Structures are given as structure tokens and as C-alpha cells.
Amino acid sequence: MAAIKPFLMFQGDAEEALNYYVSLLDEAKIVSLSRYGPHESGKEGNVMQAVLSLQGQEFICMDSNVKHDFTFTPSFSLFVNCESDQEIEYLYNHLSEGGKKLMALKDYGFSKRFAWIQDRFNVSWQLNLSSD
């Protein structure tokens, strides 16, 4: 069986989201990106398919050429174990900007510092301070 990869479907802002994640996260990169051309099913210039790598985990991403009544759900999220207070605060502040704080950054008992947020692209993130 080939590798199983998460798939993120955006609606016109995939490239902006990908560039944003690459700017925030160490070891993040856009592995490949193809765009819709003229006379193709999607809006010319939008992302037809991209591969985003976050800490070695690859995600397939695209801009849907069909407008849907749904978007991402917080029940599927990206879980990030942060190594320092500075790292978790940096990600929390930037990823929550323009988004929603589903669980504020604080001690919840199961974690000394934890937050659950939905970023401005509606992608959900769980941020956890690793305990060593």
C-alpha cells in the first residue's frame, strides 16, 4: 500500500496558507505545487495540487474548484508538541491571529501548557508543551 497522507482542501487560499505555515514552522516546506491553467476546471492560478511537508509529515493540499458549504472541522487537527514556552507562545499567538481560540493556552491538568486553536484558514491545531 502506498503512503497515507492527510488531505487539506482550501477554497481559494491554499497558497497563502501554505506560505504562512512555512514561515511559522521549522522544517516546513512546499515540496511541490501545480496551478490550474487556462481552460482547466479550477480558477487559473489557484493551487491544483501541492505537497506540504511539516516536520517530515506530508500533506496534500488544493484549492477546490467547487464551492462547498463545509470547511475544515476542529475534530481533525494538527497536533504539535512544542519544546519550549517560547515556541508554544509563538505558535499560539501567530496561528490564533484572525482565527478562533477553542481552548486558551493554559494548564489543563493533562498538560502543563496546552491550546487548541483554529487558524484564519479554518485549520485546527492542538499545541502542547512537551514534558521531559
Secondary structure, DSSP 8 states (H G I E B T S, - for coil): ------EEEESS-HHHHHHHHHHHSTTEEEEEEEE--TTSSS-TTSEEEEEEEETTEEEEEEE-SS--S----TTSEEEEEESSHHHHHHHHHHHHTTSEEEEEEE--SS-SSEEEEE-TTS-EEEEEE---
